[in-house]
Amino acid sequence: MSQRVYLAGPFFSDAQIERLDKVNALLTANETIGYIYEPRAHQNDEIVAKYQ
């Protein structure tokens, strides 16, 4: 049975984003992981653009 992962963490700086990207890559390479949910990938672009 494949596992589901909720990958969350801060993504305010380049270093934090890089860290999450590395963890995501490692999880993706793991054959026992079936699904990775990462909240930053599901941000509402309209809301984010409003506050930039």
Secondary structure, DSSP 4 states (H G I P E B T S, - for coil): --EEEE-----SSHHHHHHHHHHHHHHHH-TTEEEEE-GGGG--HHHHHHT-
